């Protein structure tokens, strides 16, 4: 994580990552938590509340429609 403001004891930290691509049409919903640990003075840690992250699905128009058989001779 990167410290973006404040100091080591009282600061704001940011991180980022790439979510997997959603190849389906329905959204994928993830619950993300962050755990911070301080091992300088014993194993202290704290965990955030879950945050919901939604990866949108492909619009229906992006899916290929099945080819309909042509009427007539077989």
Secondary structure, 3 states (H helix, E strand, C coil): CEEEEECCCCEEEECCCCCCCCCCCCCEEEEECCEEEECCCCCEEEECCCEEEEECCCCHHHCCCCCCCCCCCC
